[in-house]
Amino acid sequence: MSTQSTTQSQTQVTPEPLLQLGLAFWGSKVFLTAAELGVFSHLARGPLVGQQLADELKLHPRSWRDFLDTLVALKLLDRDGQVYRNSAVADAFLDKSKPGYLGGFFEMCNARLYSSWDRSPRRCAQANRKTSRRTIPIRRSMPSTPTGIA
């Protein structure tokens, strides 16, 4: 058996990179939603108990914990017990009152670009259908000599 075959059989191939890539939109969408809802600018005023933050932002009573804890897992929020605060990166770039604010860009991405990417499979399929249609070249469809010229 060759060295390459031995190395390949010892290395277990897993679907992990595919799962990370295929589900990456989950984290993106939670982040973009939080930016649009103003979570980071709201917490820039100071840390809040999760229930208070949820009430002030009118978050759904059944999902706010998962939503905020996902932002903790994404390292955008920090949590100490029931109290949430912005992480350092969120504080620097996602607070509307700071000069380095990037949230408007991400809000635009969520509002305008996200839906465009959602239509990618249809657009790719349409592009494929358009190029596979039989077309007649312009030169063949035109007369070889101009009409009306003697």
N, C-alpha and C positions, 0 to 999 in steps of 0.2 A: 504494500500500500504506500502511496506517495505521501510526502510530508504535508502537502496541501490537503489531501483527503483526510488525513489524521487530524489536522487542525480544524477543518470544517466539522468533522463528526464530534470533536470535543467542545466546540462552541455551539451552544443551543440557540437556535433561531426562535425569536419570540415575536408576537404581533405588537409589542409595546410601541415601536416607533409609528406604526400605522394608527394605533389607537390615539396616541398623542396628537398626531397630525389631523386625523379625522374628527377629533372632538375638541380641537383647539378653539373653535368658535364659541364654545360654552363660556370659557373665561373671557374672551373678547366681548361677548354680548353682555355679560354681567358688568364688566368694566364700563362699557359704553352706556349702559343703562344707568349706572351710578353717576356717571358724569352728567348725563342729561337730567337726572333728577336733582342734581346739586348736592349730593351726599358729601362731597369733599369740602365744598365751600361752607356747608352747614356745620361740619365738624371743625372747621378752621376757627370758629368762634370759641371752641373748647370741647373737651371730651363730654360724651353723653351716655347715659344708660340706654341700652338698646331699645327698650320699650318707648322711651321718650323720643328718641330719634325716629323710630317707626311712626309714632303718633304725629310728630311735627311734619314729617315728609309724606304722611298719609300712605304708608306702605301697607300692603295686605297683611292682615293679622296672622294668617297661616304661613306666610313665606318669608317674613322679614328676617327671622333668625338665620335661615339658610342663606339668604341674600347677603346679609352682613358678614356672616362667617365665611362665605365664599370670597368676599373682598379681603378678609383676613388671610385666607389661604393664598390669595394672589399677591399678598404683601402690600396691599394698598391701604389697609386699615390694621391697627393693632388693637388687641382686646385684652383687658385685665378684668377678669370676672365678667360682670355684665356691662362694663364700661368700654365704649369704642372711641378711638381717636385715629386721626390720620397718621399713616406711616410717614417717614421722612420724605420719601419721593412724592407722595400725594400732597403733603404739605407744601413742598417747593413748587410743584407744577400743576396742581389741580384746584387751587384756591383762587377764585376769581379776583380777590383783592391783591394778589401778588404779581409782580412784574413778569415773572416767568410762566404765567398761566398758559397752559396748552389745552385746557378743557374745551374751549370753543372749537378748536380743530377737531377734537374727538367727537364733539356733538355733531359737527358737520359730517364727519365720517359715518356716524350712526344714521343720521337723517337722509343723506344723499347717496353714499357709496355702498353701505351695507346691502341695501335692496338690489343694487346693480349686480353685486357679486352673487346674490341669491338667484339671479336669472342666468348665471353662467352656463349651466348645462343646456338650457334651451338655445342660448345664443350660439354656443359651439355646434349644436346639432343643426341649427338653421344655416350657419356658415357652411357646414359640410353639405347640406342639401343644395344650397345655392351654387356651389362650385361643381357639383356633380351633374347638374342639368346640362342637357345638350344645347349648346349655343351655336348660332351661325355667325361666323365672323363678318364684320361690317363690309369688308372688301368683297366677299363673295355675294353679298346681298345687293350690291350696287351694280348698275350696268357698267360694262367695260368702257363704253364711250358715252360721253355726255349726250343726252337727248337734246334735240333742237339746234345742234351745231352741224352745219353742212360743210 
